[in-house]
Amino acid sequence: MKFLRVLNGEVISPPPVWLMRQAGRYLPEYREVRGQAGDFISLCLNPQLAAEVTFQPIRRYGFDAAILFSDILILPMALGQNLRFAEGEGPLLPPLQSLEALNPAGAPAIYAPVMETVRILRAGLPAETALIGFAGGPATVACYMLDGKGGGEFPRTRNLAYENPAFVDGLIDILVDATIAYLQGQIDAGADCVMLFESWAGIFPPAQFRRFVIAPNKRIVTALKTANPDLKIIGFPRLCGLLLGEYVRETGVDAVGLDTVTDPAAAIAACPPGTVFQGNLDPLLLKSGGPALTQAVETLLAAFAGTPHIFNLGHGITPDVPPEHVTQLMNVIQGSSEGS
């Protein structure tokens, strides 16, 4: 698989491509299946439908990797925290007050449908298409569990990190163990590699970033690689800024996803030799399309020339992206080289 060759450090031109949120509301075929499911959580926990929406962008665009269709908050739901998605508001959870309210032992039975989705995907994907399993990073998932919603600066989480860090540590300890088990289940079901989405890593100042992001991510990476020596792991410490190199060195991830505001040259200079980079086109360019998109794609390809690189976005596709602009993106990438 081209995708796994690059994850193993090979430089390939043009690079393999997949896009965060490549299965989603910008595709009419997704909206049709979403209507059948009834609600978002039901879609995530219906293996046949979740597999179908995972397949859709592979069929349409021929991406080099598929990522399991699910959500990072399936895990806290499996741990016993009530989860719902409100129209126009995103995910809502009751802010966690006590660690005793969580039930890690019961989680595998609740997220079992996700493992069935992975098995369906592995059996149904083309042989050349890699399958990415994923989970939210513990710090990011903790933000939602403690504040009860996303889309802001997570004030309760940030206050608790100063006022009651032992409580935050305790929650992250639970999440580390649960995430290891959750990702190992996906690996056992057929995922070729896994990704940790620390989407809110950037809200923490350096000392807390090291405590709540780097250290827990390192524990997850170490445990999974001990059990699966050949496993490749992608980390995505969004908006971590100058701590990017330290994150890669300390956690042991094989590849790092870069957010939109990270300069490729600075990232390459900051990270250890052999690091694989993923990213980092601005998703807004997919909405714009046209010459701006073409020029940006060509500039990004040139920036990572000679470096192991997986083409992706700096964040997820937005629902207002015309599907034909993704076709344009793929045509520019595929036309950039005779390939290898």
Protein Blocks (a to p, Z undefined) as FASTA:
>chain_A
ZZlmmmnopacdddddddehkbcjklmklmmmmmmnopamlmmmmmklmmmmmmmmmmmn
opabdcddddfklmmmmnopacdddehklpaddddfbfklpcfklmmmmmmmmmmmmmmm
mmmpcfklccddddddfklmmmmmmnopghinolmlmmmmmmmmmlmmmmmmmmmmmmmm
mmmmmmmnopabdcdddfklmmpcfklmmmmmmmmmmmmmmmmmmmmmmbccddddehkl
jmmmmmmmmnopabdcddfklcfklmmmmpcehiacedjddfklmmngmmllmmmmmmmm
mmmgoiacddddfbdcdfklcfklmmmmmmmmmmmpgbZZ
